[in-house]
Amino acid sequence: MMVAETDGVQTYLSTKQVKDLYIYVGQKVIEAKPTLTEIDSAIGDGDHGIGMEVGFKKAIQQLNEIEVEDINTIYKEIGKAMISNMGGASGVLFGTFFVASVKNKPVIDKLTLATFTHLVQSGLEGVQARGKAKVGDKTMIDALAPAVEALNAAVEQNKDLVKALQVASEQAELGLEQTKQLVAKFGRAKSLGERAIGHQDAGATTISIIFKSIFDYVCNLKTNGELLYE
Amino acid sequence: MKKVINNPENVVNEMVEGFIAAFGNDYKKVQDTNGVIIKNKPKRVAVVTGGGSGHEPLFIGMVGEGLADGAAIGNVFAAPTPNTVLEVTKELDSGQGVLYVYGNYSGDVLNFDMAAELAELEDITTKTVLVNDDVASATKENAFDRRGIAGDIFAIKIAGAAANDNLTLEEVARITQKAADHTRSIGVALSPSSIPSTGKYTFEIADDEIELGMGIHGEPGVKRTKLQTADELTANMLDYIFDDIELQENDEVCVLVNGLGSTTLMELFIVNRKVAKILSEKGISIYDTDVNSYCTTLEMAGVSITLMKLDDELKKYYNKPANSPYYFKKGRG
């Protein structure tokens, strides 16, 4: 049955769909390894892509091995896989993002726009509490914070899930673009000072890829009529 | 870049296996992690160090009697995971707590701090001393932002000696912090290193150029100049340290002339000759000197100079014997 594509209609993803979504997201980040390596080599030490590959490979393996009964487990397993296997700053930070998203949350078995927004908002807060970075410090926060802001606005405006993800993805990419103008306050790039200007941040690049692939995947679900309606 | 390796993904695992194959009588690997600890640690405060790989013999080479009790190591130039730090911590704690001593890098701080939180959940008390000896990496006002380089060696030596004296965790941390506060280093790079996983050089530098103050992962330094003689270079490097730490006539220092990987002992001795000369001209007495490659950067060529200013307390702990396959001090005093 066709449902009108209008704002205000509650669509959601099931637990199974969220698992497939993050397997897809992980594959997209792994595919971007050469790009991430190149970006990180310019102002870091070139291992961001390698780390993200290690983290998502383990996460995908884990998601495929276990019985996933709720969305909380999916986030927790991705986060734990990253924290336990990646090392470096990105292991803790990306891992914290996923773990903090579902920390102390009741069982979640459907991912609506409001729920997704609530999760990434908590994830952002968790990363900021641990890493202490603010917008403008040339880190993953520069892509993550505008995406979260866009999602919050979309919830306020009762927007459709796919449209909200599109705006979030666009805002993440815009935030990523803006990291090119910034001096780094954290990590190896910090010692470059002004010389970091002109180069985009590797962590923000990964965040942008994650949001872009979430949007693509959910968009595809909608096109195939697989998005669920309340 | 030619390296004697198998699969780039396995370099750290295989290095640890090789270390244990050589020194397994006294050391063991912590199961499922790249952590190395001494066997039979006495019941007292434990000292744990760690960081990325690629700086050998740091960090595993500083695990030993009168030194660190364990090292948590990560991939090449990448911090160890919180899990590695936690497992090393759990293996070594005997109820008196664990001191973490490592270089001030954001990745290491994040991972060790997270491990400290996890250790707390297991009722293990930890404290941290960050080594930030590299004067080239931030101004004196922002010294808290500075990187840790070869100064780790002195801090770990003092921490291990203080722990062996059966002091409390607070006391071991206080004395180790003092050692870190009294230590300054500066390095110079002549050629880059290459990371096994990327197979690429970490930076580019002309054949006749050097970079003063470059970090041990190829972080930019303070000045790029034409190659200088060893004497000119040594004098320039020491000036940065003298500008940063007050040293007066009759002060006593420990000196470490540290090779970054491919610079030969011959060159390090030539540098040390000039260090000794300059310090003597200033009336600063050298209590002890080390000329070795302890804190390296794979095959990077270059050298760092570290001075630790002594007081009676630091000297007392520096005098304690220490022994590992890569660091040895006879007890004295």
Interface residues (C-beta under 8 A of the other chain):
Chain A: T37 S41 D45 G46 D47 I50 G51 I83 S84 N85 M86 G87 G88 A89 S90 G91 V92 L93 T96 R130 G131 F186 G187 R188 K190 S191 L192 R195
Chain B: G52 G74 N75 V76 F77 A78 A79 P80 T81 P82 N83 T84 S106 G107 L110 N111 D113 M114 S137 D145 R147 I195 S197 T198 K200 T202 G215 H217 G218 E219 P220
